[in-house]
Amino acid sequence: MSKYQTLVTILDELRKEAPIQYKKYYPLETDIDKVNQARSQAFIHLFLKVKFGLLTFSERENYITDGTDDGGVDGYFVDYDNEYIYFFQSKFRSNSENFENVNIELDELLKMELDRITKGEANGLNGRKYNAKIQTLITSINDISNKPKWKEVVIILANVKDKHKDKINHLTQFPTEIFNFDKVYDDLVFPVVSGTFFRQSELKITINVNPNTKNNIIDYDVDTEVKECNIRVLFVPTVEIAKILYKYKNSILRFNPRSYLDLAGGSVNANIYSSITQIPTNEFALFNNGITMLSDKTYYSDRTGRKREAEIIVTNPQIINGGQTAFTLSRIYEENLNTDRDMEVFSNKEVLLKIITFEDDVETKINEENKLKLIEAISKATNDQTPITDADRTSNDKIQIEIQENIFKKFGCFYERKRGEFGDGLRSKYIDRSKVIDREVFIRISYAINGNPGQARRVGSRFLFKKRNFNVTLPDVQSIDKYFFGYKVLEYLNNIQKAFDREHKNKFGQAQYGSALRYGKIAVVAVVSNRYKEGSDKSDFDEAIIELTNNVLASWRDFEEYIQNIQRNGIYFIRYRDPETNIETIELNYDNYYKSNSIVVDLNSFFGL
């Protein structure tokens, strides 16, 4: 369950992206020192991928400077869009204890010769010429025409002692941002697994404007309970939407009830697909309902110096409706890209885009919680025409987000609020399926632990995720340890059951455990989890699961004998006595018993919950 191990797996997969000629990324696995050196460089690759959206190995490798005569700079990035230059100092540690506890020494920061590099000095303090990549950096800085407007930032990928943090800016001579182990896990590891790593602050969309159309955009303000917001409605080229979703995926679907991979798991909309690929004219604009996008700021101008073109800049865009349309367009774009076909199928085809802008200012700064409520309401209203489940609708609720954050922070696992949201991580082999927590199973387990084992087994997903039932089905985040423990207990029970799969006469281990594994797993989880002491040492977590579960299972046949003799359970255990032989038989209905309300009383009585 180690977050560090997930980080190492990600770094090793990033190393595998290197072409075979980059031998430094493919050392012998027995050469631990060289493996860690390769992971150290992959660490910078991870940062460049997550923070700047550099998706290919080759474009990232251009910015890795670590090596001989690097002037103490391990890597850099020149952000021409936002006019920033970033310098990296990185320290990857070879085990979790050191990665999370060992601090970077100030001497390491003093080795950064940023003053000389930014002033164009070709040689280092040692008199030797800087390496080729530092020379490229110096050339890039020299080529910037409006340099006084630019800002330099030092990124430290390492832990820094609290008492030294105030000295960092002085030592580096530039503003500094520190990525300690927690920030690495939260801001690099989780985003790259969930596919939300690219959050470009401004997204530019080029829009064709018909010169014969005087009013090519509708622009009006709407007053809401939260604050006034602006709505712009216009037609945009379908290829622009296709490129946006292809590149940004989950990063642009944060407020959408569905993830990119969930959309991919469904069928491509045949009507959308054919109206783009089969019809040369613009019927698509008539057939499609369009896309709704949120924005923090929106700028539009048709004075671009280019004939028949306008430009719109959308800050922090999020698609909350029309995800199926956007996905289908992105799939067509990807198909053409992968087969080296041109994008002629998109020519002269437009889609209706509605941009809702919540622009903050000092006087009318919007409360974030109220803003999220309004976004949720808009999302619900605009998605009513498509089949969205209750579980999907609640995926962006505050408590769901808190569950996800807490499970990752405490246990390094990934609670799947949205179906398929960790598809990128699974496909890239950054994580395996065991790291992903199924939302319905987790909520069902939590409901059982909170005193409703029968109902937890009986009710459907719709009940569990219905808004009005949240106060009883959704867990208290403060008890997340117990709920997660229960989830892992269920996994352990499933593994025990698998061990009996080949025993045809004892398939569910009934000889050992009665109906515990066939019908009673939720009840077993409730008993075991309520014996778990919250706050226990995490290193004993797995041992506690095994020990407590085995102890409870050892008593389960006795428990089932006990419940058969309780009068109110007669409807589940019907007794017959043969008048000729006087032999009593019992018709056992454990399936319905373990769905009943009686079970919680019986568990309390027998196990003393």
Sequence and secondary structure as in RCSB ss.txt:
>XXXX:A:sequence
MSKYQTLVTILDELRKEAPIQYKKYYPLETDIDKVNQARSQAFIHLFLKVKFGLLTFSERENYITDGTDDGGVDG
YFVDYDNEYIYFFQSKFRSNSENFENVNIELDELLKMELDRITKGEANGLNGRKYNAKIQTLITSINDISNKPKW
KEVVIILANVKDKHKDKINHLTQFPTEIFNFDKVYDDLVFPVVSGTFFRQSELKITINVNPNTKNNIIDYDVDTE
VKECNIRVLFVPTVEIAKILYKYKNSILRFNPRSYLDLAGGSVNANIYSSITQIPTNEFALFNNGITMLSDKTYY
SDRTGRKREAEIIVTNPQIINGGQTAFTLSRIYEENLNTDRDMEVFSNKEVLLKIITFEDDVETKINEENKLKLI
EAISKATNDQTPITDADRTSNDKIQIEIQENIFKKFGCFYERKRGEFGDGLRSKYIDRSKVIDREVFIRISYAIN
GNPGQARRVGSRFLFKKRNFNVTLPDVQSIDKYFFGYKVLEYLNNIQKAFDREHKNKFGQAQYGSALRYGKIAVV
AVVSNRYKEGSDKSDFDEAIIELTNNVLASWRDFEEYIQNIQRNGIYFIRYRDPETNIETIELNYDNYYKSNSIV
VDLNSFFGL
>XXXX:A:secstr
  HHHHHHHHHHHHHTTS TT GGGS  TT HHHHHHHHHHHHHHHHHHHHH   SHHHHHTTB  STT TT  E
EEEETTTTEEEEEEE   SSHHHHHH B  HHHHHT  HHHHHTT SB TTSSB  HHHHHHHHHHHT TTGGG 
EEEEEEESB  GGGHHHHHHHHSS EEE  HHHHIIIIIHHHHHT     SEEEEEEE  TT S  EEEEEEE S
S EEEEEEEEEEHHHHHHHHHHHGGGG TTSSS HHHHHHS   HHHHHHHHT SSSTHHHH   EEEEESEEEE
ES SSSTTEEEEEEES EEEE HHHHHHHHHHHHHHHHTT  SGGGTT EEEEEEEE    STT   HHHHHHHH
HHHHHHHTTTS   HHHHTTTSHHHHHHHHHHHHHH  EEESSTTTTHHHHHTTSS GGGEEEHHHHHHHHHHHT
T HHHHHHS HHHHH GGGHHHHS  GGGHHHHHHHHHHHHHHHHHHHTTTT GGGTT HHHHTTTTTT HHHHH
HHHHTTS TT  GGGHHHHHHHHHHHHHHTHHHHHHHHHT GGGTTTEEEEE TTT  EEEEE HHHHTTSSHHH
HHHHHHH  
